[in-house]
Amino acid sequence: MAIAALTILHERGLLHRDLNMNVKKLSISLPPSLVKFIENYKLSKGYKSQSQVIEAALELLQNHELEEAYRQASAEIDSAWDVTVADGLTSDRLN
C-alpha cells in the first residue's frame, strides 16, 4: 500500500520540491536490502535521486502520524456535541 501511495503522490507531482528549498544533508546507514529497494524504486518510478524516494517515504510516515493524531483527537470529542448537533434544528429553521 505504501508503494502505491508513493507512486500516486509522485504521479500527481506532489513530491516535487522547490530547488531553492532549504535542505540539510543527512547521512544514514541502511541494510543492503533497503538500499537496493530504494535504488530499484527510484529507477522504476522515475525519481531523480534516492533522497527523493526517502523524502516521499518520510512524508507518508508523517502523514500517517498526523492522521492518527486526528483520529485520537476525534475520539476524545465530548459526546454531548453529538446531542447538540442532532437536536433537530437545521440551518433552515435558524433563518
N, C-alpha and C positions, 0 to 999 in steps of 0.2 A: 504494500500500500504506500509506503514512504517513497518508493521509487516512482510510482505513478504520480504522486503529488509533486515530486521534484520535476518530473517531465512536464506536467501541466503548467507549473509556475514558470519554467524555462520557456515553454512554447508561447505563453502569454506575455513574455517579455518582462515578467515581474522580478526577475533576478538580475537584470542588468543594472549596473551601478554607475553613478556619475564618476567619470575618470578623475575628477578633482576631489573626490571624497577622501576625507582624512582616514587613513588606514594605519594600522600598526602591524609590523611584521612579527610573526609568532612561529616558533619552532616547536613541532610536536613529534612524538615518537608513536608509531603505529605498527601493528603486526603486518608482516608482508601481505597477508590475505586482504587486509583493508586497503593497503596501498594499491594493490592490483585492482581491487574493486573500483577505487576512485579513478584510477587511470582508465580502466575499461569504460566506466560510466562517462567520463569526460569525452572519450573518443566516440562512443556510440551516440551520445546525446548532443554533441556539438558545443560543449563548453570550451572556453578558451584556455582554462587553467584548472589545475587541481584545487586551487584556492576557491574558485567559483563553485565547484562541487561541494566542498566542505562548507562554504558560506551558505549555500542553499540548504544543506542538511541541518545546519545550526539554526537557520531561520525556521525550518519546520519544527525543530525541537522547541524553540522559543514560542512559536505559535501554539504548540501543544500545551505548554505550561500555562500560557495565557488563557486558553480555552478551559483548562482545568480550574484555574483560579475563578473564572467567571461562573463555572458550574457550582463551585463551592459557595461563592457569594450568593448565587441564586437560591441555593438550598437553604441559606440562612435567613432569607427574607421572611418577615413576620407573616404568618398565615392570616392575620387579621386583614392584611391588604387584599387577599382574595375575596373576603367578605365585602369589603368596600367596593371593589371592582364589580362584583356581582350583585350589587344592591338593587338592581332593576332600573337604574337611571341610565339613560342614553344621552348622547350629545343632542339629540332632537328635543328632548324634554328640558334641557338646560337653557334653551333659547327662548 
